[in-house]
């Protein structure tokens, strides 16, 4: 039996001006690492480039994600190239080329639990990879911290619906 080839697509989240990962980013990365620990035939595809709203540093967010995962014990050769995206739509548009080239047996899409509904919608519009498993990383934010993100997600989904799910 052949070894399965999996990709862990970890969607980016904020870091601060010193490159410190936010709790949202850490929640996603820690959950992805748990999956990796159970299946070493997985490779990471980290997303996140630059943007004043989520990464004001001179290095891409994906770099900080990779450094964190290396520190946890992921092997260097278990990383694919960075996807230097600045939002969730770009996460899928830009990672689609890598996914199509690599043709994983399973694509694991890891994002926050509160983000997953929109992630699934965007995957189905943009990527449509057949062997995809969506992995909602539980958020460690308090309800007060979570509320602005929940409102943002609701608004983003309403905008998609208003545009008949046609993207810019």
NUZAVO-904549 format. One record per atom (N, C-alpha, C): x, y, z; chain; atom name. Coordinates in pm, whole numbers, plus 50000, padded with zeros to 5 digits. Example, Ala and Ser with C-alpha at 12.3 -4.5 7.8 and 13.67 -1.06 7.14 Angstrom:
R:c1:c2:c3:koltor:vodren
R:51319:49431:50780:A:N;
R:51230:49550:50780:A:CA;
R:51320:49670:50780:A:C;
R:51285:49775:50708:A:N;
R:51367:49894:50714:A:CA;
R:51290:50003:50787:A:C;
end
This chain:
R:c1:c2:c3:koltor:vodren
R:50084:49881:50000:A:N;
R:50000:50000:50000:A:CA;
R:50088:50124:50000:A:C;
R:50058:50220:49914:A:N;
R:50140:50340:49906:A:CA;
R:50109:50434:50022:A:C;
R:50210:50514:50056:A:N;
R:50188:50616:50158:A:CA;
R:50101:50726:50100:A:C;
R:50006:50770:50179:A:N;
R:49922:50880:50134:A:CA;
R:50001:51010:50141:A:C;
R:49976:51095:50044:A:N;
R:50042:51225:50038:A:CA;
R:49936:51330:50071:A:C;
R:49953:51397:50184:A:N;
R:49856:51495:50229:A:CA;
R:49918:51634:50235:A:C;
R:49834:51734:50220:A:N;
R:49876:51873:50239:A:CA;
R:49790:51934:50348:A:C;
R:49857:52000:50441:A:N;
R:49790:52078:50545:A:CA;
R:49796:52225:50502:A:C;
R:49686:52275:50448:A:N;
R:49676:52416:50408:A:CA;
R:49632:52495:50530:A:C;
R:49725:52572:50586:A:N;
R:49697:52649:50708:A:CA;
R:49676:52794:50667:A:C;
R:49553:52842:50683:A:N;
R:49522:52978:50643:A:CA;
R:49582:53077:50743:A:C;
R:49634:53185:50689:A:N;
R:49704:53285:50770:A:CA;
R:49611:53360:50864:A:C;
R:49674:53423:50962:A:N;
R:49604:53503:51063:A:CA;
R:49703:53611:51107:A:C;
R:49660:53704:51191:A:N;
R:49749:53816:51224:A:CA;
R:49874:53778:51305:A:C;
R:49974:53864:51288:A:N;
R:50090:53870:51378:A:CA;
R:50117:54019:51403:A:C;
R:50193:54048:51507:A:N;
R:50218:54188:51539:A:CA;
R:50342:54240:51467:A:C;
R:50379:54364:51497:A:N;
R:50491:54430:51430:A:CA;
R:50626:54366:51461:A:C;
R:50630:54279:51562:A:N;
R:50754:54206:51594:A:CA;
R:50750:54062:51543:A:C;
R:50644:54026:51474:A:N;
R:50631:53890:51421:A:CA;
R:50572:53791:51519:A:C;
R:50525:53838:51633:A:N;
R:50460:53749:51729:A:CA;
R:50324:53708:51676:A:C;
R:50300:53579:51671:A:N;
R:50174:53527:51618:A:CA;
R:50058:53553:51714:A:C;
R:49943:53589:51658:A:N;
R:49823:53611:51738:A:CA;
R:49770:53478:51791:A:C;
R:49678:53486:51886:A:N;
R:49617:53363:51938:A:CA;
R:49542:53289:51828:A:C;
R:49481:53365:51737:A:N;
R:49411:53301:51625:A:CA;
R:49509:53218:51543:A:C;
R:49623:53278:51510:A:N;
R:49726:53206:51432:A:CA;
R:49775:53084:51509:A:C;
R:49801:53101:51637:A:N;
R:49851:52988:51719:A:CA;
R:49748:52876:51729:A:C;
R:49620:52912:51743:A:N;
R:49514:52809:51747:A:CA;
R:49519:52725:51619:A:C;
R:49529:52792:51505:A:N;
R:49532:52721:51377:A:CA;
R:49657:52635:51363:A:C;
R:49771:52692:51396:A:N;
R:49898:52619:51381:A:CA;
R:49907:52501:51476:A:C;
R:49862:52519:51599:A:N;
R:49866:52408:51695:A:CA;
R:49775:52293:51651:A:C;
R:49659:52327:51597:A:N;
R:49568:52222:51551:A:CA;
R:49625:52150:51430:A:C;
R:49685:52226:51339:A:N;
R:49749:52166:51221:A:CA;
R:49865:52077:51263:A:C;
R:49939:52119:51364:A:N;
R:50051:52038:51413:A:CA;
R:50001:51905:51471:A:C;
R:49887:51909:51540:A:N;
R:49829:51784:51591:A:CA;
R:49799:51687:51477:A:C;
R:49743:51738:51369:A:N;
R:49716:51654:51252:A:CA;
R:49846:51598:51193:A:C;
R:49945:51684:51183:A:N;
R:50077:51643:51131:A:CA;
R:50136:51533:51218:A:C;
R:50123:51547:51348:A:N;
R:50179:51448:51441:A:CA;
R:50117:51311:51419:A:C;
R:49993:51307:51373:A:N;
R:49923:51181:51349:A:CA;
R:49953:51124:51210:A:C;
R:50003:51208:51121:A:N;
R:50031:51164:50984:A:CA;
R:50153:51237:50930:A:C;
R:50269:51176:50945:A:N;
R:50394:51239:50903:A:CA;
R:50409:51245:50751:A:C;
R:50315:51189:50675:A:N;
R:50319:51201:50529:A:CA;
R:50251:51328:50483:A:C;
R:50242:51424:50571:A:N;
R:50178:51552:50539:A:CA;
R:50284:51659:50520:A:C;
R:50251:51753:50433:A:N;
R:50336:51869:50412:A:CA;
R:50252:51993:50437:A:C;
R:50317:52097:50487:A:N;
R:50249:52222:50519:A:CA;
R:50252:52317:50401:A:C;
R:50140:52382:50378:A:N;
R:50130:52493:50285:A:CA;
R:50077:52610:50367:A:C;
R:50169:52697:50409:A:N;
R:50133:52811:50494:A:CA;
R:50101:52932:50408:A:C;
R:49990:52999:50441:A:N;
R:49952:53118:50366:A:CA;
R:49975:53242:50451:A:C;
R:49983:53354:50383:A:N;
R:49995:53482:50451:A:CA;
R:50117:53559:50408:A:C;
R:50093:53671:50346:A:N;
R:50200:53759:50304:A:CA;
R:50207:53880:50394:A:C;
R:50165:53992:50339:A:N;
R:50177:54120:50408:A:CA;
R:50043:54194:50404:A:C;
R:50024:54281:50500:A:N;
R:49906:54366:50504:A:CA;
R:49899:54439:50635:A:C;
R:49865:54567:50629:A:N;
R:49865:54647:50752:A:CA;
R:49767:54592:50855:A:C;
R:49661:54524:50808:A:N;
R:49561:54472:50902:A:CA;
R:49604:54342:50969:A:C;
R:49706:54272:50913:A:N;
R:49742:54144:50975:A:CA;
R:49892:54119:50986:A:C;
R:49976:54188:50910:A:N;
R:50120:54166:50920:A:CA;
R:50196:54290:50877:A:C;
R:50232:54376:50972:A:N;
R:50304:54500:50939:A:CA;
R:50456:54485:50936:A:C;
R:50507:54362:50928:A:N;
R:50652:54341:50930:A:CA;
R:50708:54331:50789:A:C;
R:50840:54315:50779:A:N;
R:50906:54303:50648:A:CA;
R:50916:54157:50601:A:C;
R:50873:54062:50684:A:N;
R:50873:53920:50646:A:CA;
R:50729:53872:50634:A:C;
R:50701:53777:50544:A:N;
R:50563:53732:50528:A:CA;
R:50512:53656:50651:A:C;
R:50383:53664:50672:A:N;
R:50321:53592:50783:A:CA;
R:50355:53443:50776:A:C;
R:50357:53387:50656:A:N;
R:50387:53244:50640:A:CA;
R:50524:53209:50697:A:C;
R:50618:53303:50691:A:N;
R:50751:53280:50750:A:CA;
R:50739:53256:50900:A:C;
R:50662:53341:50968:A:N;
R:50647:53326:51114:A:CA;
R:50575:53195:51148:A:C;
R:50478:53158:51065:A:N;
R:50409:53030:51085:A:CA;
R:50507:52915:51072:A:C;
R:50589:52919:50969:A:N;
R:50687:52812:50948:A:CA;
R:50786:52804:51064:A:C;
R:50835:52917:51109:A:N;
R:50931:52917:51221:A:CA;
R:50869:52854:51345:A:C;
R:50743:52885:51370:A:N;
R:50673:52829:51486:A:CA;
R:50664:52677:51473:A:C;
R:50626:52630:51355:A:N;
R:50611:52486:51333:A:CA;
R:50746:52414:51335:A:C;
R:50850:52476:51283:A:N;
R:50984:52417:51292:A:CA;
R:51024:52399:51438:A:C;
R:50996:52501:51518:A:N;
R:51028:52496:51661:A:CA;
R:50952:52383:51731:A:C;
R:50833:52351:51682:A:N;
R:50754:52242:51741:A:CA;
R:50801:52105:51693:A:C;
R:50888:52102:51591:A:N;
R:50943:51974:51547:A:CA;
R:50910:51931:51406:A:C;
R:50844:52017:51329:A:N;
R:50818:51984:51188:A:CA;
R:50951:51989:51113:A:C;
R:50971:51893:51023:A:N;
R:51095:51888:50945:A:CA;
R:51090:51991:50832:A:C;
R:51207:52047:50802:A:N;
R:51219:52150:50698:A:CA;
R:51159:52104:50565:A:C;
R:51185:51979:50529:A:N;
R:51137:51932:50398:A:CA;
R:50987:51898:50398:A:C;
R:50919:51923:50508:A:N;
R:50774:51903:50514:A:CA;
R:50698:52033:50491:A:C;
R:50765:52129:50429:A:N;
R:50701:52256:50393:A:CA;
R:50705:52275:50242:A:C;
R:50595:52320:50189:A:N;
R:50589:52364:50050:A:CA;
R:50619:52514:50048:A:C;
R:50628:52571:49929:A:N;
R:50657:52715:49919:A:CA;
R:50546:52795:49986:A:C;
R:50579:52917:50026:A:N;
R:50481:53005:50089:A:CA;
R:50378:53053:49987:A:C;
R:50258:53076:50036:A:N;
R:50153:53141:49957:A:CA;
R:50140:53282:50015:A:C;
R:50187:53382:49941:A:N;
R:50194:53519:49992:A:CA;
R:50065:53595:49966:A:C;
R:49960:53549:50028:A:N;
R:49826:53605:50013:A:CA;
R:49800:53713:50117:A:C;
R:49695:53792:50092:A:N;
R:49661:53896:50189:A:CA;
R:49516:53885:50239:A:C;
R:49444:53782:50195:A:N;
R:49308:53759:50245:A:CA;
R:49266:53617:50208:A:C;
R:49148:53578:50252:A:N;
R:49104:53439:50233:A:CA;
R:49081:53405:50086:A:C;
R:49028:53499:50010:A:N;
R:49009:53474:49866:A:CA;
R:49144:53445:49802:A:C;
R:49243:53528:49832:A:N;
R:49377:53506:49777:A:CA;
R:49438:53376:49829:A:C;
R:49409:53339:49953:A:N;
R:49458:53210:50005:A:CA;
R:49424:53099:49907:A:C;
R:49300:53096:49863:A:N;
R:49256:52989:49773:A:CA;
R:49302:53010:49630:A:C;
R:49294:53133:49582:A:N;
R:49338:53158:49444:A:CA;
R:49485:53123:49426:A:C;
R:49567:53162:49522:A:N;
R:49711:53143:49507:A:CA;
R:49756:53002:49543:A:C;
R:49689:52939:49637:A:N;
R:49729:52803:49674:A:CA;
R:49677:52699:49575:A:C;
R:49577:52735:49497:A:N;
R:49518:52641:49401:A:CA;
R:49624:52585:49306:A:C;
R:49715:52670:49260:A:N;
R:49820:52625:49167:A:CA;
R:49910:52521:49232:A:C;
R:49945:52544:49357:A:N;
R:50031:52449:49430:A:CA;
R:49957:52317:49450:A:C;
R:49832:52326:49491:A:N;
R:49752:52205:49515:A:CA;
R:49737:52124:49387:A:C;
R:49708:52192:49277:A:N;
R:49692:52121:49149:A:CA;
R:49823:52056:49105:A:C;
R:49934:52121:49133:A:N;
R:50064:52064:49097:A:CA;
R:50098:51943:49184:A:C;
R:50073:51954:49314:A:N;
R:50110:51849:49409:A:CA;
R:50012:51731:49408:A:C;
R:49886:51755:49376:A:N;
R:49784:51651:49373:A:CA;
R:49783:51563:49499:A:C;
R:49759:51624:49616:A:N;
R:49758:51543:49738:A:CA;
R:49642:51444:49739:A:C;
R:49663:51334:49810:A:N;
R:49553:51239:49830:A:CA;
R:49442:51304:49912:A:C;
R:49484:51382:50012:A:N;
R:49389:51456:50095:A:CA;
R:49444:51597:50116:A:C;
R:49356:51695:50099:A:N;
R:49387:51834:50132:A:CA;
R:49313:51866:50261:A:C;
R:49391:51894:50366:A:N;
R:49334:51936:50494:A:CA;
R:49338:52088:50497:A:C;
R:49224:52154:50508:A:N;
R:49218:52299:50516:A:CA;
R:49194:52336:50661:A:C;
R:49293:52401:50722:A:N;
R:49287:52435:50864:A:CA;
R:49266:52585:50879:A:C;
R:49159:52621:50948:A:N;
R:49133:52760:50981:A:CA;
R:49056:52762:51113:A:C;
R:49020:52880:51156:A:N;
R:48947:52894:51283:A:CA;
R:48804:52844:51268:A:C;
R:48749:52795:51378:A:N;
R:48611:52747:51377:A:CA;
R:48515:52856:51330:A:C;
R:48536:52980:51374:A:N;
R:48446:53089:51337:A:CA;
R:48461:53131:51190:A:C;
R:48565:53089:51124:A:N;
R:48597:53125:50985:A:CA;
R:48552:53017:50886:A:C;
R:48520:52900:50936:A:N;
R:48507:52782:50850:A:CA;
R:48391:52789:50751:A:C;
R:48280:52851:50787:A:N;
R:48167:52856:50693:A:CA;
R:48209:52929:50565:A:C;
R:48275:53043:50579:A:N;
R:48319:53120:50462:A:CA;
R:48431:53047:50389:A:C;
R:48519:52982:50464:A:N;
R:48627:52903:50403:A:CA;
R:48569:52798:50309:A:C;
R:48467:52727:50354:A:N;
R:48404:52623:50270:A:CA;
R:48342:52684:50145:A:C;
R:48275:52797:50161:A:N;
R:48213:52864:50046:A:CA;
R:48320:52902:49944:A:C;
R:48427:52965:49992:A:N;
R:48533:53010:49900:A:CA;
R:48606:52893:49836:A:C;
R:48628:52788:49911:A:N;
R:48689:52668:49852:A:CA;
R:48602:52617:49737:A:C;
R:48472:52613:49759:A:N;
R:48382:52559:49658:A:CA;
R:48371:52649:49535:A:C;
R:48391:52778:49552:A:N;
R:48389:52871:49439:A:CA;
R:48521:52866:49363:A:C;
R:48632:52867:49435:A:N;
R:48764:52887:49374:A:CA;
R:48838:52757:49347:A:C;
R:48849:52673:49445:A:N;
R:48940:52559:49435:A:CA;
R:48870:52431:49393:A:C;
R:48766:52395:49462:A:N;
R:48689:52274:49432:A:CA;
R:48776:52148:49429:A:C;
R:48873:52141:49520:A:N;
R:48956:52020:49523:A:CA;
R:48871:51906:49579:A:C;
R:48865:51792:49510:A:N;
R:48769:51687:49548:A:CA;
R:48796:51620:49683:A:C;
R:48919:51602:49721:A:N;
R:48951:51528:49843:A:CA;
R:48992:51624:49954:A:C;
R:48898:51709:49992:A:N;
R:48926:51812:50091:A:CA;
R:48853:51782:50221:A:C;
R:48926:51798:50329:A:N;
R:48867:51787:50463:A:CA;
R:48889:51921:50532:A:C;
R:48782:51979:50582:A:N;
R:48788:52108:50650:A:CA;
R:48806:52084:50799:A:C;
R:48906:52150:50855:A:N;
R:48942:52127:50995:A:CA;
R:48925:52258:51072:A:C;
R:48816:52271:51148:A:N;
R:48795:52393:51225:A:CA;
R:48873:52390:51356:A:C;
R:48975:52473:51364:A:N;
R:49054:52482:51487:A:CA;
R:48973:52558:51592:A:C;
R:48953:52498:51708:A:N;
R:48877:52567:51813:A:CA;
R:48947:52696:51855:A:C;
R:48869:52800:51867:A:N;
R:48924:52930:51906:A:CA;
R:48943:52937:52057:A:C;
R:49054:52996:52097:A:N;
R:49079:53016:52240:A:CA;
R:49040:53158:52284:A:C;
R:48979:53235:52193:A:N;
R:48938:53371:52227:A:CA;
R:48815:53369:52318:A:C;
R:48805:53471:52401:A:N;
R:48683:53487:52481:A:CA;
R:48570:53531:52388:A:C;
R:48448:53520:52433:A:N;
R:48335:53561:52350:A:CA;
R:48344:53710:52316:A:C;
R:48394:53791:52410:A:N;
R:48409:53934:52382:A:CA;
R:48514:53957:52273:A:C;
R:48622:53883:52276:A:N;
R:48726:53895:52173:A:CA;
R:48677:53839:52040:A:C;
R:48593:53739:52046:A:N;
R:48546:53670:51927:A:CA;
R:48439:53747:51851:A:C;
R:48358:53826:51921:A:N;
R:48244:53894:51859:A:CA;
R:48278:53974:51734:A:C;
R:48383:54057:51732:A:N;
R:48413:54131:51608:A:CA;
R:48443:54039:51489:A:C;
R:48505:53926:51515:A:N;
R:48536:53831:51408:A:CA;
R:48409:53762:51358:A:C;
R:48319:53729:51450:A:N;
R:48192:53669:51410:A:CA;
R:48111:53766:51323:A:C;
R:48109:53893:51363:A:N;
R:48038:53994:51285:A:CA;
R:48101:54011:51147:A:C;
R:48234:54012:51141:A:N;
R:48304:54023:51013:A:CA;
R:48269:53906:50921:A:C;
R:48268:53786:50976:A:N;
R:48236:53668:50895:A:CA;
R:48092:53673:50844:A:C;
R:47999:53712:50930:A:N;
R:47859:53724:50887:A:CA;
R:47846:53824:50773:A:C;
R:47913:53939:50787:A:N;
R:47907:54043:50684:A:CA;
R:47970:53994:50553:A:C;
R:48083:53927:50562:A:N;
R:48151:53877:50442:A:CA;
R:48064:53774:50369:A:C;
R:47995:53690:50443:A:N;
R:47907:53590:50380:A:CA;
R:47786:53659:50318:A:C;
R:47731:53761:50385:A:N;
R:47618:53837:50327:A:CA;
R:47660:53902:50195:A:C;
R:47783:53956:50191:A:N;
R:47832:54018:50067:A:CA;
R:47847:53915:49956:A:C;
R:47896:53797:49989:A:N;
R:47905:53690:49889:A:CA;
R:47766:53655:49835:A:C;
R:47670:53643:49926:A:N;
R:47533:53610:49885:A:CA;
R:47474:53720:49797:A:C;
R:47498:53846:49834:A:N;
R:47446:53959:49757:A:CA;
R:47505:53963:49616:A:C;
R:47626:53913:49600:A:N;
R:47693:53908:49469:A:CA;
R:47670:53775:49399:A:C;
R:47573:53698:49445:A:N;
R:47546:53565:49388:A:CA;
R:47671:53478:49386:A:C;
R:47754:53494:49487:A:N;
R:47877:53416:49505:A:CA;
R:47976:53436:49390:A:C;
R:47967:53552:49325:A:N;
R:48065:53589:49223:A:CA;
R:48169:53677:49291:A:C;
R:48296:53638:49279:A:N;
R:48404:53709:49346:A:CA;
R:48457:53823:49261:A:C;
R:48525:53914:49327:A:N;
R:48591:54024:49255:A:CA;
R:48703:53974:49170:A:C;
end
